[in-house]
Amino acid sequence: MEALRFAFDVRCAPEHAFEVWTHRMDSWWPRDHTVGPAETVTLQPTLGGRIYERDAAGVEHDWGVVTAWEPPTRLAYTWHLGRDPDQATDVEIRFLPAEPGTTRVEVEQSGFDRFGDQADVWQARNRVGWDSLVSPFSRAVERSA
């Protein structure tokens, strides 16, 4: 199955876009895109770092693991929000200079074939999820630029 790919531009340098995505995920991640009522969302900024949410009682739910850490241009991780880690897909994000003062964010998510005959359904669900993240991320980048 073909990977899910899309790109969008934000008004900032790649360094800032990478910083907001990785170090400030909690400031822009929509709370309706979590396992439960999350108090915090964290991406540990290092190779092998966890991506997880924590609720008010301190219970943590893992979402994935950082598999590539190349600041400020590339980040990759496994992704299994709300699913078993054996059902993780692979996400790669690139932060590339575009027009002056602009960064092109390129996202690729692969591994949907792990879902067998449900691959198309999961890919479509993830496309909708990604579409809903672009605006909150863009606003967070611009607020903190």
RAJONOR-V730613 format. One record per residue. N is the residue number from 1. RES is the residue in one letter. NEAR is the number of other C-alpha atoms within 10 Angstrom. Layout:
N:RES:NEAR
N:RES:NEAR
This chain:
1:M:12
2:E:11
3:A:15
4:L:17
5:R:14
6:F:14
7:A:13
8:F:11
9:D:18
10:V:22
11:R:19
12:C:21
13:A:21
14:P:24
15:E:15
16:H:19
17:A:31
18:F:24
19:E:15
20:V:21
21:W:22
22:T:20
23:H:14
24:R:18
25:M:19
26:D:18
27:S:16
28:W:19
29:W:20
30:P:15
31:R:15
32:D:9
33:H:14
34:T:19
35:V:18
36:G:15
37:P:13
38:A:22
39:E:15
40:T:18
41:V:24
42:T:20
43:L:21
44:Q:16
45:P:17
46:T:16
47:L:15
48:G:14
49:G:17
50:R:19
51:I:23
52:Y:20
53:E:24
54:R:19
55:D:15
56:A:10
57:A:8
58:G:11
59:V:11
60:E:16
61:H:19
62:D:20
63:W:24
64:G:22
65:V:23
66:V:22
67:T:17
68:A:18
69:W:17
70:E:12
71:P:16
72:P:17
73:T:16
74:R:17
75:L:23
76:A:20
77:Y:25
78:T:24
79:W:24
80:H:18
81:L:20
82:G:15
83:R:13
84:D:11
85:P:15
86:D:10
87:Q:17
88:A:22
89:T:20
90:D:20
91:V:22
92:E:18
93:I:21
94:R:22
95:F:26
96:L:20
97:P:17
98:A:16
99:E:12
100:P:9
101:G:11
102:T:17
103:T:23
104:R:20
105:V:22
106:E:16
107:V:19
108:E:15
109:Q:23
110:S:19
111:G:19
112:F:23
113:D:17
114:R:14
115:F:15
116:G:10
117:D:10
118:Q:11
119:A:15
120:D:15
121:V:12
122:W:15
123:Q:22
124:A:12
125:R:11
126:N:15
127:R:15
128:V:11
129:G:12
130:W:15
131:D:10
132:S:14
133:L:14
134:V:17
135:S:13
136:P:13
137:F:21
138:S:19
139:R:14
140:A:18
141:V:23
142:E:14
143:R:8
144:S:10
145:A:12
